[in-house]
Amino acid sequence: MRQPNGQNFLIDANIANKIVKSASISKGDFVIEIGPGKGVLTDILKNLTDNLTIVDIDRQLADNLVLKYRDDHNVTVINKDFLKFELPQAPFKVVANLPYNVGTAIVQKLLPYSHFISAVFMLQKDVITRLVSGPGSKDYGYISIFRKYYADAEFLYDVPPGCFNPKPKVMSAVASFVNRNPKEPSANLFPFIKHCFSMRRKTILNGLATYLKSDKITAQALLQKAGIDYMARPDKLELSDYIKLTDLLN
C-alpha cells in the first residue's frame, strides 16, 4: 500500500543498527531524527542519547509515536513538516531514513545550518550518488557542489529494496555528512553554478557569457584571469574553480 507522504518504512534491524552505529551518537549529543515512521531507528537512538527529538509530518504516525515513547522522557515527538521545522539554536546531529520525495530539499535546508554537526542519511541511491560525486562524474552536478561547500561526505553502503515495507522500486544507500563550517557564500556562487549546470553540455565560456549577459571576449578574459580552461564543461570544474570565478565577479 502506497503511503500518503512517500514513506518506505525500514524493517531490517541489522541495517537500522548499522545506520545508528555510523552516526557515532554519545549520551550528551542532541539528536534529531527526521521521518521516524514506526520508530525502528528511534528504538535504538533513545538508548544512546539523553536528548532525542523526532519529527514526522504524518499525524497518525506521530500520535502513535507519542504513545509508544510516553515513558521515555528523553524523547520529544514533533508532528510537523521538517521543511517548516525551526532548527535548534544548539549543536545537533541528525539520523534519518529520509522520505524520497523531499530528501534533496531536506538536505538543502540542513547542510547550510551552522549548528548542524553531522548527519547520516538514507535516500535512494541515485540521490546519494549525486550528493557525494566529484568532478568528471556523470552524477556530478549542482547538488554535488552545494553539498561540498557545506559538508564533507562519505558513501557508506547500499540498502536493497527488501529492507523496506513497502518495497521501493529503487536501490537505497546511506551516506554520512560532516559540517565544514564554511563562511557565507558569495551572492553569485550558487546561482551561477545552477545556471551553468542548466546547460551542462555547453562550455563554461557559454555559461559565464549568458550568466553575465555579456560577449564571449569579456567572459573569456575573466576565465583566463581565474586560471580556468574556457573550453571546459561545467562538470569538469572543482568547487574551488567556481569560488575563484565568482570572487572575480563580485
C-alpha positions in Angstrom: 0.0 0.0 0.0 1.4 3.4 -1.0 2.0 5.7 1.9 0.5 9.2 1.8 3.8 11.0 2.4 6.0 8.8 0.3 7.4 6.8 3.2 9.2 3.4 2.8 9.5 2.1 6.3 12.7 0.4 7.2 12.1 -3.1 8.7 15.6 -4.6 8.7 17.0 -4.5 12.2 20.6 -5.1 11.0 20.5 -2.1 8.7 18.9 0.0 11.4 21.7 -0.8 13.8 24.3 -0.1 11.1 22.8 3.3 10.4 22.8 4.3 14.1 26.3 3.0 14.6 27.5 5.1 11.6 26.2 8.2 13.4 28.5 7.9 16.4 26.0 9.0 19.0 27.0 9.8 22.5 24.9 10.4 25.6 25.4 14.1 25.6 24.5 14.6 21.9 21.4 16.4 20.9 20.0 14.2 18.1 17.2 14.9 15.6 15.6 12.0 13.7 13.6 13.1 10.6 10.8 10.9 9.5 10.9 8.3 12.3 7.9 6.4 10.8 7.2 3.5 13.1 10.3 4.0 15.2 12.8 1.4 14.1 15.7 3.8 14.4 14.2 5.6 17.3 14.1 2.4 19.4 17.9 2.3 19.1 18.7 6.0 19.3 16.7 6.6 22.5 19.1 4.3 24.4 22.2 6.2 23.2 21.3 9.9 23.9 19.7 11.9 26.6 18.1 14.3 24.1 16.3 12.9 21.1 13.8 14.9 19.0 11.8 13.0 16.3 10.0 15.0 13.6 7.3 13.4 11.5 4.8 15.1 9.1 2.3 12.3 9.4 -0.3 13.0 12.2 -1.2 9.3 12.7 2.4 8.2 12.9 3.3 11.0 15.3 0.3 10.2 17.6 1.4 6.5 17.6 4.9 7.6 18.5 3.7 9.8 21.4 2.0 6.7 22.8 5.0 4.4 22.1 7.5 6.7 23.8 5.3 8.2 26.6 7.6 6.7 29.2 10.8 7.7 27.5 11.4 11.2 28.9 14.4 11.8 26.7 12.3 11.5 23.5 10.3 14.5 22.1 7.9 13.8 19.3 7.0 16.7 17.0 4.3 16.4 14.3 5.5 18.8 11.7 6.8 19.0 8.1 10.6 19.2 8.6 10.9 21.8 5.9 8.8 24.1 8.2 10.5 22.9 11.4 12.5 25.6 13.2 16.0 24.2 13.7 17.5 24.4 17.2 19.9 27.1 18.4 22.3 24.4 19.8 24.7 21.9 18.2 22.9 18.8 17.0 23.4 15.5 15.0 20.9 14.1 12.6 19.9 10.5 11.7 17.2 9.8 9.1 15.6 7.5 6.6 14.5 10.4 4.6 11.3 10.4 2.6 12.4 10.1 -1.0 10.1 12.7 -2.4 11.6 15.5 -0.3 15.0 14.2 0.6 17.0 16.7 -1.5 15.0 19.6 -0.2 15.7 18.5 3.4 19.4 18.1 2.7 19.5 21.7 1.2 17.8 23.0 4.3 20.0 21.3 6.8 23.6 21.4 5.4 24.0 25.2 5.5 22.8 25.5 9.1 25.7 26.4 11.4 24.5 24.3 14.4 24.4 21.1 12.4 27.3 18.9 13.4 26.9 15.7 11.3 24.3 13.6 9.7 23.7 10.1 8.5 21.1 9.9 5.7 19.4 7.1 3.9 18.0 8.0 0.5 17.5 6.5 -2.9 21.0 5.5 -4.2 21.0 7.9 -7.2 20.4 10.9 -5.0 23.2 9.8 -2.5 25.5 9.2 -5.5 24.8 12.8 -6.8 25.5 14.2 -3.3 28.9 12.5 -2.9 30.1 12.8 -6.6 33.1 14.7 -7.7 34.2 16.5 -10.9 34.2 14.4 -14.1 31.5 12.0 -12.9 28.2 11.9 -14.9 26.4 12.2 -11.5 28.3 15.4 -10.6 26.1 18.5 -10.6 24.7 21.5 -8.7 23.7 19.5 -5.7 27.2 17.8 -5.5 28.9 21.2 -5.3 26.3 22.6 -2.9 27.0 19.7 -0.6 30.7 20.0 -0.9 30.6 23.7 0.0 28.9 22.9 3.3 29.8 19.4 4.3 32.3 16.6 3.8 30.5 13.4 2.7 31.2 9.6 2.5 29.2 7.0 0.8 28.7 4.2 3.3 26.7 1.2 1.9 23.8 0.1 -0.3 20.4 -0.9 1.1 18.3 -3.2 -1.0 14.5 -2.8 -1.5 13.8 -5.9 0.6 14.8 -4.0 3.8 11.6 -1.8 3.5 7.9 -2.0 3.6 6.5 -1.2 1.1 9.5 -2.1 -1.1 10.7 0.9 -3.1 11.4 0.3 -6.8 15.0 1.5 -6.5 18.1 0.7 -4.6 18.7 2.9 -1.5 22.0 3.9 0.1 23.4 5.5 3.2 26.0 8.3 3.4 27.5 10.4 6.2 27.9 14.2 6.2 30.1 16.4 8.5 29.7 20.2 8.6 32.7 22.1 7.1 31.5 25.3 8.8 32.3 27.5 5.8 32.0 31.2 5.5 28.8 32.6 3.9 29.0 32.0 0.1 29.1 34.9 -2.3 25.8 36.0 -3.7 26.7 34.8 -7.2 28.1 31.4 -6.3 25.1 29.1 -6.3 23.0 31.0 -8.8 26.0 30.9 -11.2 26.6 27.1 -10.6 22.9 26.4 -11.1 22.9 28.4 -14.3 26.0 26.6 -15.7 24.6 23.1 -14.9 21.3 24.0 -16.6 23.3 24.0 -19.8 25.9 21.4 -18.7 26.7 20.2 -22.3 27.9 23.8 -23.1 31.3 25.1 -22.2 31.9 27.2 -19.1 32.6 30.1 -21.5 29.0 29.8 -22.8 27.7 29.5 -19.2 29.6 32.6 -18.0 28.7 34.8 -21.0 25.0 34.0 -20.7 25.0 34.5 -17.0 26.7 37.9 -17.3 24.6 38.7 -20.4 27.9 39.7 -22.0 30.0 38.9 -25.0 32.4 35.9 -25.0 35.5 38.0 -25.2 34.7 39.5 -21.7 33.8 36.1 -20.3 37.0 34.5 -21.7 39.1 37.2 -20.1 37.5 36.5 -16.7 38.1 32.8 -17.1 41.7 33.3 -18.0 42.2 35.6 -15.0 40.8 32.8 -12.8 43.0 30.2 -14.5 40.1 28.2 -15.8 40.0 26.5 -19.2 37.3 28.3 -21.1 36.5 25.2 -23.2 35.9 23.0 -20.1 32.3 21.9 -19.4 30.7 22.8 -16.0 31.1 19.2 -14.7 34.9 19.4 -15.0 35.3 22.3 -12.6 36.0 22.0 -8.9 34.2 23.9 -6.2 37.4 26.0 -5.9 37.2 27.0 -9.5 33.6 28.3 -9.1 34.6 30.2 -6.0 37.6 31.8 -7.7 35.4 32.9 -10.6 32.5 34.3 -8.6 35.0 36.1 -6.4 36.1 37.9 -9.5 32.5 38.6 -10.5 32.0 40.3 -7.1 
